[in-house]
C-alpha cells in the first residue's frame, strides 16, 4: 500500500523515547524526562522583541525561498567570522531547522547507490535521510577511540562509490569533540579522494574543559569547495520549536537547495526569521553566555552525581549537553532465552522502576549506549540521575 521507501526508515529513536516518556507521564507516573535534545530556557530578549516587532508590522507574507536577504547577509558575516573565510549571502540558505538543511543536502548531493560514511554512534536522522535519498550509509565504529573517528578507519571503508563523509562535532549522542588533528586528516582525505564533507556543528557553542570546537574549513581551507556547513539556532539560542537552521555551501549547491526547498517547505517561518535577524543585529552575547553557564553548572552537577556509578565509566561529556553512558560492563551478552541484553532493557527498567526516561543507544547504532540530556532544570536533573545511579548500581 505504501511507497517502498517507507520501509527504509522508521520514526526517530529520540522522538520515540520522548513519546514513551510522555505516555508514562500521561498514565500518572512521575517522570524525569532526560530524552529531549533541547535546553529549558526562557527566550532571549532580543528574540522576543524581534518577533513582537515583526507581528506589529504585520509581516505575514512569503520571504525569499531560502530566507530573508538581510538574514542571509547576517549569517554570512557570522560564518565568515567563525571560519576566517569570506562567505557571501549567495552561499547561505535558511531552512526550517538543521534537520531540513541536512535533508536538502542529502537530496541535492546524494545519488542512488552513493555511499556516505557516518561515524557511529550517530544521530539517528543522518542514515535515515541518506537512505531516503537512495544512498547507502557506511558506519565506522568510534567507541574504542573516545567516539572520535580514526582516519585509518575512514580510509578503510572508502570505495569508488563513496560520495561524502558526515562529521558531527560536538557529537550527538556522544558529546565527543573532534580534535584539530583528526579534522585536518578528514579534510585532507576529502580533498585527495574527491569527497564531500557534511559538517554538522549545531552544538558548537558548548564545549568544556580543554576541548574546543574547530571549524573544518579553518583548518583545511582547500576543503571549502566541497564542504557543507550545517547549523541552527535550536541549541545556541534554545529555540528548538522555532525551527530556524541554515547551511553554508558552494553557490551551485545553494541554487539546487533553493529549487528543492521551493517544492517542499518554501521559506522558513517569517516571524522566526525576523526574530533571529534582530538578535544577530542587536544581541550582545549575554544570552549565549547565560546558556553556557547554565549548561556548565548542569554538567558539573551531573558528573558529580554520576561519579557514584560503580560499574559504568563516567562519561567525558566534552561538548553539547548529553551524558552518554557505556553500559557494556553491566549488560549480559546472552540471556537464558538466547537473546542478547541491550541498553533497551535498561531504558525500560529505568522508565518503569525509577521514573527516568533516557534514549537507548540502539537508536544511535550502539546497543551498549544510553543518552541523557542535562538541558533540564537542575533540581530535576539531580533527582533523575540519583535514581539512575541507584538502578544501575543494583543492576544484576
DRENDO-1510 file (C-alpha; in Angstrom, 1 decimal, always signed):
<recs>
REC; n; res; u; v; w
REC; 1; UNK; +0.0; +0.0; +0.0 .
REC; 2; UNK; +2.8; +2.5; +0.9 .
REC; 3; UNK; +5.7; +3.6; -1.2 .
REC; 4; UNK; +8.7; +1.2; -1.0 .
REC; 5; UNK; +10.9; +4.0; +0.5 .
REC; 6; UNK; +8.9; +3.9; +3.7 .
REC; 7; UNK; +10.5; +0.6; +4.5 .
REC; 8; UNK; +13.9; +2.3; +4.6 .
REC; 9; UNK; +13.2; +4.3; +7.7 .
REC; 10; UNK; +11.1; +4.4; +10.9 .
REC; 11; UNK; +10.2; +7.1; +13.4 .
REC; 12; UNK; +13.2; +8.8; +15.0 .
REC; 13; UNK; +14.5; +6.9; +18.1 .
REC; 14; UNK; +14.8; +10.1; +20.0 .
REC; 15; UNK; +11.2; +11.0; +19.2 .
REC; 16; UNK; +10.1; +7.5; +20.2 .
REC; 17; UNK; +11.9; +7.9; +23.6 .
REC; 18; UNK; +10.1; +11.3; +24.2 .
REC; 19; UNK; +6.8; +9.7; +23.3 .
REC; 20; UNK; +7.4; +6.9; +25.7 .
REC; 21; UNK; +8.2; +9.3; +28.5 .
REC; 22; UNK; +5.0; +11.3; +27.7 .
REC; 23; UNK; +2.9; +8.2; +27.7 .
REC; 24; UNK; +4.2; +7.2; +31.1 .
REC; 25; UNK; +3.6; +10.7; +32.5 .
REC; 26; UNK; +0.1; +10.7; +31.0 .
REC; 27; UNK; -0.5; +7.3; +32.7 .
REC; 28; UNK; +0.1; +9.0; +36.1 .
REC; 29; UNK; +3.8; +8.3; +36.7 .
REC; 30; UNK; +6.1; +10.9; +38.0 .
REC; 31; UNK; +8.7; +11.1; +35.2 .
REC; 32; UNK; +12.0; +12.8; +34.9 .
REC; 33; UNK; +12.4; +13.2; +31.2 .
REC; 34; UNK; +16.1; +13.2; +30.1 .
REC; 35; UNK; +15.4; +12.4; +26.5 .
REC; 36; UNK; +15.0; +15.7; +24.7 .
REC; 37; UNK; +17.7; +17.4; +22.8 .
REC; 38; UNK; +16.8; +20.9; +24.0 .
REC; 39; UNK; +17.6; +23.4; +26.7 .
REC; 40; UNK; +14.9; +24.5; +29.1 .
REC; 41; UNK; +15.3; +28.3; +29.0 .
REC; 42; UNK; +13.3; +31.5; +28.5 .
REC; 43; UNK; +13.6; +33.3; +25.2 .
REC; 44; UNK; +16.4; +35.7; +24.6 .
REC; 45; UNK; +15.0; +39.2; +25.0 .
REC; 46; UNK; +16.2; +40.1; +21.5 .
REC; 47; UNK; +14.4; +37.2; +20.0 .
REC; 48; UNK; +11.2; +38.1; +21.8 .
REC; 49; UNK; +11.5; +41.8; +20.8 .
REC; 50; UNK; +12.3; +40.9; +17.2 .
REC; 51; UNK; +9.3; +38.6; +16.9 .
REC; 52; UNK; +6.9; +41.0; +18.5 .
REC; 53; UNK; +8.0; +43.8; +16.2 .
REC; 54; UNK; +7.5; +41.6; +13.2 .
REC; 55; UNK; +4.0; +40.8; +14.3 .
REC; 56; UNK; +3.3; +44.5; +15.0 .
REC; 57; UNK; +4.4; +45.3; +11.4 .
REC; 58; UNK; +2.0; +42.7; +10.1 .
REC; 59; UNK; +4.8; +40.7; +8.4 .
REC; 60; UNK; +2.8; +37.7; +7.1 .
REC; 61; UNK; +3.8; +37.2; +3.5 .
REC; 62; UNK; +6.4; +34.9; +1.8 .
REC; 63; UNK; +10.0; +35.8; +2.0 .
REC; 64; UNK; +12.7; +34.5; -0.4 .
REC; 65; UNK; +12.5; +30.7; -0.5 .
REC; 66; UNK; +15.9; +30.4; +1.2 .
REC; 67; UNK; +15.4; +33.2; +3.7 .
REC; 68; UNK; +15.4; +37.0; +4.1 .
REC; 69; UNK; +18.3; +38.5; +2.3 .
REC; 70; UNK; +19.1; +40.6; +5.4 .
REC; 71; UNK; +19.2; +37.4; +7.5 .
REC; 72; UNK; +21.4; +35.6; +4.9 .
REC; 73; UNK; +23.8; +38.6; +4.9 .
REC; 74; UNK; +24.0; +38.5; +8.7 .
REC; 75; UNK; +24.6; +34.7; +8.7 .
REC; 76; UNK; +27.3; +35.2; +6.0 .
REC; 77; UNK; +29.0; +37.6; +8.4 .
REC; 78; UNK; +28.7; +35.1; +11.2 .
REC; 79; UNK; +30.1; +32.2; +9.3 .
REC; 80; UNK; +32.9; +34.3; +7.9 .
REC; 81; UNK; +33.9; +35.5; +11.3 .
REC; 82; UNK; +33.8; +31.9; +12.7 .
REC; 83; UNK; +35.7; +30.3; +9.9 .
REC; 84; UNK; +38.1; +33.1; +8.9 .
REC; 85; UNK; +37.0; +32.8; +5.3 .
REC; 86; UNK; +34.7; +35.0; +3.3 .
REC; 87; UNK; +31.2; +33.7; +2.7 .
REC; 88; UNK; +28.7; +35.8; +0.7 .
REC; 89; UNK; +25.0; +35.7; +1.2 .
REC; 90; UNK; +24.7; +33.7; -2.1 .
REC; 91; UNK; +26.4; +30.8; -0.3 .
REC; 92; UNK; +23.9; +30.7; +2.6 .
REC; 93; UNK; +20.4; +29.1; +2.8 .
REC; 94; UNK; +18.0; +29.5; +5.7 .
REC; 95; UNK; +15.9; +26.3; +6.5 .
REC; 96; UNK; +13.2; +25.1; +8.8 .
REC; 97; UNK; +15.8; +23.8; +11.3 .
REC; 98; UNK; +19.0; +22.0; +10.8 .
REC; 99; UNK; +17.1; +18.8; +10.0 .
REC; 100; UNK; +15.7; +20.3; +6.8 .
REC; 101; UNK; +19.2; +21.7; +6.0 .
REC; 102; UNK; +20.5; +18.1; +6.2 .
REC; 103; UNK; +17.6; +16.8; +4.1 .
REC; 104; UNK; +18.3; +19.4; +1.5 .
REC; 105; UNK; +21.9; +18.3; +1.4 .
REC; 106; UNK; +21.1; +14.7; +1.1 .
REC; 107; UNK; +18.6; +15.3; -1.8 .
REC; 108; UNK; +20.9; +17.6; -3.7 .
REC; 109; UNK; +24.2; +15.7; -3.2 .
REC; 110; UNK; +23.5; +12.0; -3.0 .
REC; 111; UNK; +22.7; +9.9; -6.0 .
REC; 112; UNK; +21.1; +6.4; -5.7 .
REC; 113; UNK; +23.8; +3.9; -4.9 .
REC; 114; UNK; +26.2; +6.5; -3.4 .
REC; 115; UNK; +27.9; +5.6; -0.1 .
REC; 116; UNK; +28.1; +8.1; +2.8 .
REC; 117; UNK; +30.5; +7.4; +5.7 .
REC; 118; UNK; +28.8; +8.1; +9.1 .
REC; 119; UNK; +30.8; +7.5; +12.3 .
REC; 120; UNK; +28.8; +5.5; +14.9 .
REC; 121; UNK; +27.2; +6.2; +17.3 .
REC; 122; UNK; +25.4; +8.7; +15.2 .
REC; 123; UNK; +22.4; +11.0; +15.3 .
REC; 124; UNK; +19.5; +8.8; +14.1 .
REC; 125; UNK; +18.5; +11.2; +11.3 .
REC; 126; UNK; +21.8; +11.0; +9.4 .
REC; 127; UNK; +21.5; +7.5; +8.0 .
REC; 128; UNK; +17.7; +7.8; +7.6 .
REC; 129; UNK; +18.0; +10.8; +5.3 .
REC; 130; UNK; +20.8; +9.2; +3.3 .
REC; 131; UNK; +18.6; +6.2; +2.7 .
REC; 132; UNK; +15.6; +8.4; +1.7 .
REC; 133; UNK; +17.9; +10.0; -1.0 .
REC; 134; UNK; +18.8; +6.5; -2.3 .
REC; 135; UNK; +22.2; +6.4; -0.7 .
REC; 136; UNK; +23.9; +3.8; +1.5 .
REC; 137; UNK; +25.1; +4.7; +5.0 .
REC; 138; UNK; +28.5; +3.1; +5.8 .
REC; 139; UNK; +29.2; +3.2; +9.5 .
REC; 140; UNK; +32.6; +3.1; +11.3 .
REC; 141; UNK; +32.8; +2.3; +15.0 .
REC; 142; UNK; +34.3; +5.0; +17.1 .
REC; 143; UNK; +33.6; +3.5; +20.6 .
REC; 144; UNK; +37.2; +2.4; +21.2 .
REC; 145; UNK; +38.6; +5.8; +20.3 .
REC; 146; UNK; +36.6; +8.0; +22.6 .
REC; 147; UNK; +33.8; +8.4; +20.0 .
REC; 148; UNK; +36.1; +10.2; +17.6 .
REC; 149; UNK; +36.7; +8.6; +14.2 .
REC; 150; UNK; +40.1; +7.4; +13.2 .
REC; 151; UNK; +41.4; +8.4; +9.8 .
REC; 152; UNK; +42.6; +4.8; +9.1 .
REC; 153; UNK; +39.1; +3.5; +9.7 .
REC; 154; UNK; +37.6; +6.1; +7.3 .
REC; 155; UNK; +40.2; +5.2; +4.7 .
REC; 156; UNK; +39.4; +1.5; +5.1 .
REC; 157; UNK; +35.8; +1.9; +4.0 .
REC; 158; UNK; +36.2; +4.3; +1.1 .
REC; 159; UNK; +35.2; +2.8; -2.2 .
REC; 160; UNK; +34.6; +4.2; -5.7 .
REC; 161; UNK; +31.0; +4.7; -4.6 .
REC; 162; UNK; +31.9; +6.9; -1.6 .
REC; 163; UNK; +30.4; +10.3; -2.0 .
REC; 164; UNK; +30.6; +12.0; +1.3 .
REC; 165; UNK; +31.6; +11.9; +5.0 .
REC; 166; UNK; +29.4; +13.1; +7.8 .
REC; 167; UNK; +31.3; +15.0; +10.6 .
REC; 168; UNK; +29.3; +15.9; +13.7 .
REC; 169; UNK; +31.2; +17.8; +16.3 .
REC; 170; UNK; +30.5; +18.2; +19.2 .
REC; 171; UNK; +28.8; +14.8; +18.6 .
REC; 172; UNK; +25.2; +13.8; +19.3 .
REC; 173; UNK; +24.8; +11.5; +21.2 .
REC; 174; UNK; +28.4; +11.1; +22.4 .
REC; 175; UNK; +29.3; +14.7; +23.3 .
REC; 176; UNK; +32.7; +13.9; +21.8 .
REC; 177; UNK; +34.6; +16.9; +20.3 .
REC; 178; UNK; +36.8; +16.2; +17.3 .
REC; 179; UNK; +40.4; +17.4; +17.8 .
REC; 180; UNK; +42.1; +19.6; +15.2 .
REC; 181; UNK; +44.4; +16.8; +14.1 .
REC; 182; UNK; +41.5; +14.5; +13.3 .
REC; 183; UNK; +39.6; +17.2; +11.4 .
REC; 184; UNK; +42.7; +18.1; +9.4 .
REC; 185; UNK; +43.1; +14.4; +8.4 .
REC; 186; UNK; +39.5; +14.2; +7.3 .
REC; 187; UNK; +39.7; +17.4; +5.3 .
REC; 188; UNK; +42.9; +16.4; +3.5 .
REC; 189; UNK; +41.4; +13.0; +2.8 .
REC; 190; UNK; +38.3; +14.6; +1.3 .
REC; 191; UNK; +40.5; +16.7; -1.0 .
REC; 192; UNK; +42.6; +13.7; -2.0 .
REC; 193; UNK; +39.7; +11.4; -2.7 .
REC; 194; UNK; +37.2; +14.0; -4.1 .
REC; 195; UNK; +34.7; +13.6; -1.3 .
REC; 196; UNK; +32.2; +16.0; +0.2 .
REC; 197; UNK; +32.1; +16.8; +3.9 .
REC; 198; UNK; +28.8; +17.3; +5.6 .
REC; 199; UNK; +29.9; +19.3; +8.7 .
REC; 200; UNK; +27.2; +19.4; +11.4 .
REC; 201; UNK; +28.2; +21.8; +14.1 .
REC; 202; UNK; +24.8; +22.5; +15.8 .
REC; 203; UNK; +26.4; +22.0; +19.2 .
REC; 204; UNK; +29.5; +24.2; +18.6 .
REC; 205; UNK; +28.8; +26.8; +21.3 .
REC; 206; UNK; +29.0; +24.2; +24.0 .
REC; 207; UNK; +32.5; +22.7; +24.8 .
REC; 208; UNK; +34.0; +22.2; +28.2 .
REC; 209; UNK; +37.3; +21.9; +30.0 .
REC; 210; UNK; +40.2; +22.0; +27.5 .
REC; 211; UNK; +38.1; +21.0; +24.5 .
REC; 212; UNK; +37.5; +23.5; +21.7 .
REC; 213; UNK; +35.4; +23.4; +18.5 .
REC; 214; UNK; +37.3; +23.8; +15.3 .
REC; 215; UNK; +35.6; +24.8; +12.0 .
REC; 216; UNK; +36.9; +22.3; +9.5 .
REC; 217; UNK; +37.4; +24.9; +6.7 .
REC; 218; UNK; +39.6; +27.0; +9.0 .
REC; 219; UNK; +42.0; +24.1; +9.4 .
REC; 220; UNK; +42.0; +22.9; +5.8 .
REC; 221; UNK; +41.0; +25.9; +3.6 .
REC; 222; UNK; +41.2; +23.9; +0.4 .
REC; 223; UNK; +38.3; +21.7; +1.5 .
REC; 224; UNK; +35.9; +24.7; +1.4 .
REC; 225; UNK; +34.7; +23.9; -2.1 .
REC; 226; UNK; +33.5; +20.5; -1.0 .
REC; 227; UNK; +32.2; +21.3; +2.4 .
REC; 228; UNK; +28.6; +22.0; +3.6 .
REC; 229; UNK; +28.3; +23.6; +7.0 .
REC; 230; UNK; +25.1; +22.9; +8.8 .
REC; 231; UNK; +24.0; +24.8; +11.9 .
REC; 232; UNK; +20.9; +26.1; +13.6 .
REC; 233; UNK; +19.7; +28.3; +16.5 .
REC; 234; UNK; +17.8; +25.4; +18.2 .
REC; 235; UNK; +20.7; +24.8; +20.6 .
REC; 236; UNK; +22.7; +28.0; +20.7 .
REC; 237; UNK; +19.5; +30.1; +21.4 .
REC; 238; UNK; +17.3; +27.3; +22.9 .
REC; 239; UNK; +14.9; +27.7; +20.0 .
REC; 240; UNK; +14.1; +24.1; +19.1 .
REC; 241; UNK; +10.4; +24.9; +18.5 .
REC; 242; UNK; +11.1; +27.9; +16.2 .
REC; 243; UNK; +12.8; +25.8; +13.5 .
REC; 244; UNK; +15.5; +28.1; +12.2 .
REC; 245; UNK; +18.5; +26.4; +10.7 .
REC; 246; UNK; +20.9; +27.3; +7.9 .
REC; 247; UNK; +23.6; +25.9; +5.7 .
REC; 248; UNK; +26.7; +27.4; +4.1 .
REC; 249; UNK; +27.9; +25.8; +0.9 .
REC; 250; UNK; +29.2; +26.5; -2.6 .
REC; 251; UNK; +26.8; +28.6; -4.7 .
REC; 252; UNK; +25.9; +25.8; -7.1 .
REC; 253; UNK; +24.6; +23.7; -4.2 .
REC; 254; UNK; +22.7; +26.6; -2.7 .
REC; 255; UNK; +21.0; +27.1; -6.0 .
REC; 256; UNK; +19.9; +23.5; -6.0 .
REC; 257; UNK; +18.7; +23.8; -2.4 .
REC; 258; UNK; +16.7; +26.8; -3.4 .
REC; 259; UNK; +14.9; +24.8; -6.1 .
REC; 260; UNK; +14.3; +21.9; -3.9 .
REC; 261; UNK; +13.0; +24.0; -1.0 .
REC; 262; UNK; +10.7; +25.8; -3.3 .
REC; 263; UNK; +8.9; +22.5; -3.7 .
REC; 264; UNK; +8.9; +21.4; -0.1 .
REC; 265; UNK; +8.5; +23.9; +2.7 .
REC; 266; UNK; +9.2; +27.1; +0.8 .
REC; 267; UNK; +10.6; +29.8; +3.2 .
REC; 268; UNK; +11.0; +29.2; +6.9 .
REC; 269; UNK; +8.6; +30.9; +9.3 .
REC; 270; UNK; +8.8; +34.6; +8.6 .
REC; 271; UNK; +8.3; +35.8; +12.3 .
REC; 272; UNK; +11.1; +33.4; +13.4 .
REC; 273; UNK; +13.4; +34.8; +10.7 .
REC; 274; UNK; +12.9; +38.4; +11.7 .
REC; 275; UNK; +13.4; +37.4; +15.4 .
REC; 276; UNK; +16.7; +35.8; +14.7 .
REC; 277; UNK; +17.8; +38.6; +12.4 .
REC; 278; UNK; +17.0; +41.1; +15.2 .
REC; 279; UNK; +19.1; +39.1; +17.6 .
REC; 280; UNK; +22.0; +38.9; +15.2 .
REC; 281; UNK; +22.0; +42.6; +14.8 .
REC; 282; UNK; +21.2; +43.7; +18.3 .
REC; 283; UNK; +22.4; +40.8; +20.6 .
REC; 284; UNK; +25.4; +41.4; +22.8 .
REC; 285; UNK; +26.2; +37.8; +23.6 .
REC; 286; UNK; +24.9; +37.9; +27.1 .
REC; 287; UNK; +22.1; +35.4; +26.5 .
REC; 288; UNK; +24.5; +32.9; +24.9 .
REC; 289; UNK; +26.9; +33.3; +27.8 .
REC; 290; UNK; +24.0; +32.6; +30.2 .
REC; 291; UNK; +23.1; +29.4; +28.4 .
REC; 292; UNK; +26.8; +28.2; +28.5 .
REC; 293; UNK; +26.9; +29.0; +32.3 .
REC; 294; UNK; +23.7; +27.1; +32.8 .
REC; 295; UNK; +24.9; +24.0; +31.0 .
REC; 296; UNK; +28.4; +24.2; +32.5 .
REC; 297; UNK; +26.8; +24.1; +36.0 .
REC; 298; UNK; +24.4; +21.3; +35.0 .
REC; 299; UNK; +27.3; +19.3; +33.6 .
REC; 300; UNK; +29.4; +19.6; +36.7 .
REC; 301; UNK; +26.4; +18.7; +39.0 .
REC; 302; UNK; +25.5; +15.7; +36.7 .
REC; 303; UNK; +29.1; +14.4; +36.6 .
REC; 304; UNK; +29.2; +14.6; +40.4 .
REC; 305; UNK; +26.1; +12.5; +40.6 .
REC; 306; UNK; +27.3; +10.0; +38.0 .
REC; 307; UNK; +30.6; +9.7; +39.8 .
REC; 308; UNK; +28.8; +7.3; +42.2 .
REC; 309; UNK; +28.4; +4.7; +39.5 .
REC; 310; UNK; +30.3; +1.5; +40.3 .
REC; 311; UNK; +30.3; -0.5; +37.0 .
REC; 312; UNK; +29.7; +2.2; +34.4 .
REC; 313; UNK; +32.5; +4.6; +33.3 .
REC; 314; UNK; +31.9; +8.3; +34.0 .
REC; 315; UNK; +31.2; +10.0; +30.6 .
REC; 316; UNK; +33.6; +12.6; +29.4 .
REC; 317; UNK; +30.8; +14.9; +28.1 .
REC; 318; UNK; +33.3; +17.0; +26.2 .
REC; 319; UNK; +30.6; +19.1; +24.4 .
REC; 320; UNK; +26.9; +19.5; +23.7 .
REC; 321; UNK; +24.6; +18.8; +26.6 .
REC; 322; UNK; +24.4; +15.0; +26.9 .
REC; 323; UNK; +25.8; +12.3; +29.2 .
REC; 324; UNK; +26.4; +9.2; +27.1 .
REC; 325; UNK; +27.0; +6.1; +29.2 .
REC; 326; UNK; +28.8; +3.0; +28.1 .
REC; 327; UNK; +26.8; +0.1; +29.6 .
REC; 328; UNK; +28.9; -2.7; +28.2 .
REC; 329; UNK; +30.1; -3.5; +31.7 .
REC; 330; UNK; +26.7; -4.2; +33.1 .
REC; 331; UNK; +25.0; -5.9; +30.1 .
REC; 332; UNK; +24.9; -9.6; +29.7 .
REC; 333; UNK; +25.8; -10.7; +26.1 .
REC; 334; UNK; +23.2; -13.6; +26.2 .
REC; 335; UNK; +20.2; -14.2; +28.4 .
REC; 336; UNK; +18.6; -17.5; +29.2 .
REC; 337; UNK; +16.2; -17.1; +26.3 .
REC; 338; UNK; +19.1; -16.7; +23.9 .
REC; 339; UNK; +18.6; -13.0; +23.3 .
REC; 340; UNK; +21.3; -10.5; +23.9 .
REC; 341; UNK; +20.7; -7.9; +26.5 .
REC; 342; UNK; +20.9; -4.3; +25.2 .
REC; 343; UNK; +20.5; -0.8; +26.6 .
REC; 344; UNK; +16.8; -1.1; +25.5 .
REC; 345; UNK; +16.4; -3.3; +28.5 .
REC; 346; UNK; +17.9; -0.9; +30.9 .
REC; 347; UNK; +15.9; +2.0; +29.4 .
REC; 348; UNK; +12.7; +0.1; +30.1 .
REC; 349; UNK; +13.7; -0.7; +33.7 .
REC; 350; UNK; +14.7; +3.0; +34.3 .
REC; 351; UNK; +11.3; +4.2; +33.0 .
REC; 352; UNK; +9.2; +1.6; +34.9 .
REC; 353; UNK; +11.1; +1.4; +38.2 .
REC; 354; UNK; +12.8; +4.7; +38.5 .
REC; 355; UNK; +10.6; +7.0; +36.5 .
REC; 356; UNK; +13.5; +8.2; +34.4 .
REC; 357; UNK; +13.4; +8.4; +30.6 .
REC; 358; UNK; +16.6; +8.2; +28.6 .
REC; 359; UNK; +17.4; +7.3; +24.9 .
REC; 360; UNK; +18.8; +3.9; +24.2 .
REC; 361; UNK; +22.0; +3.7; +22.2 .
REC; 362; UNK; +20.3; +1.3; +19.8 .
REC; 363; UNK; +18.7; +4.5; +18.3 .
REC; 364; UNK; +22.2; +5.6; +17.5 .
REC; 365; UNK; +23.6; +2.3; +16.3 .
REC; 366; UNK; +25.1; +1.4; +19.6 .
REC; 367; UNK; +23.4; -1.4; +21.7 .
REC; 368; UNK; +25.6; -0.6; +24.7 .
REC; 369; UNK; +24.9; +3.2; +24.9 .
REC; 370; UNK; +22.5; +5.3; +26.9 .
REC; 371; UNK; +22.0; +9.1; +26.4 .
REC; 372; UNK; +20.7; +11.5; +29.0 .
REC; 373; UNK; +20.2; +15.2; +28.3 .
REC; 374; UNK; +21.2; +17.7; +31.0 .
REC; 375; UNK; +19.4; +20.7; +29.5 .
REC; 376; UNK; +16.6; +20.4; +32.0 .
REC; 377; UNK; +16.1; +22.3; +35.3 .
REC; 378; UNK; +18.9; +21.4; +37.8 .
REC; 379; UNK; +16.6; +20.0; +40.5 .
REC; 380; UNK; +15.0; +17.6; +38.1 .
REC; 381; UNK; +18.4; +16.6; +36.7 .
REC; 382; UNK; +19.8; +15.8; +40.2 .
REC; 383; UNK; +16.7; +13.7; +41.1 .
REC; 384; UNK; +16.8; +11.8; +37.9 .
REC; 385; UNK; +20.5; +11.0; +37.9 .
REC; 386; UNK; +20.4; +9.9; +41.5 .
REC; 387; UNK; +17.6; +7.4; +40.6 .
REC; 388; UNK; +19.7; +6.2; +37.6 .
REC; 389; UNK; +22.7; +5.6; +39.8 .
REC; 390; UNK; +20.6; +3.6; +42.2 .
REC; 391; UNK; +19.2; +1.4; +39.5 .
REC; 392; UNK; +22.5; +0.8; +37.6 .
REC; 393; UNK; +24.4; +0.1; +40.8 .
REC; 394; UNK; +21.9; -2.5; +41.7 .
REC; 395; UNK; +21.6; -4.0; +38.2 .
REC; 396; UNK; +22.0; -7.7; +38.3 .
</recs>
